[in-house]
Amino acid sequence: MAFTYDVFLSHSSKDKDTVREIAERLQADGLRVWFDEWEIRPGGNIPVAIERGLEASRTLVLSMSAYAFDSDWATLESQTHTVTVTLGTSPSASTNGERYARAKTSESSEPT
C-alpha cells in the first residue's frame, strides 16, 4: 500500500503550537505530514478527515502530554495504531524519519 503521508501527528489542541513546530520541522526534513490544521478545512467533517488521515499515514506520532491524556481525540487516535519507535539508529540510517529520530536524541539539533 502506498501511503499519502509519512506521519500523522496526534495531539491535544492545547499543544498545538509545539506540535506545529514539530510538523514544520518534519516537513522541512522531507516528510509528508498530516497535521490537522493543514488538512481539515473549515466546515469539514472532522471524524472522517481524521480517519482518512490515519488510514493514509505510514506512522502515527503521539504527542504525549498532560493535555493529551485528557483529550478524547488523542485517546481515540492512539487506539487506532500501534507504533514502535526505535531511538539511536545507526549512522547509516537511510530514511528521513530515522535521521530525525536520531537528531532529536543527540546533542545536535541538526539532522545527520
Stockholm file with secondary structure:
# STOCKHOLM 1.0

chainA/1-112         MAFTYDVFLSHSSKDKDTVREIAERLQADGLRVWFDEWEIRPGGNIPVAIERGLEASRTLVLSMSAYAFDSDWATLESQTHTVTVTLGTSPSASTNGERYARAKTSESSEPT
#=GR chainA/1-112 SS CCCSEEEEEECCGGGHHHHHHHHHHHHHTTCCEECHHHHCCTTCCHHHHHHHHHHTEEEEEECCSHHHHTCHHHHHHHTTCCCCCCCSCCTTCCSHHHHHHHHHHSSCSSCC
#=GC SS_cons         CCCSEEEEEECCGGGHHHHHHHHHHHHHTTCCEECHHHHCCTTCCHHHHHHHHHHTEEEEEECCSHHHHTCHHHHHHHTTCCCCCCCSCCTTCCSHHHHHHHHHHSSCSSCC
//
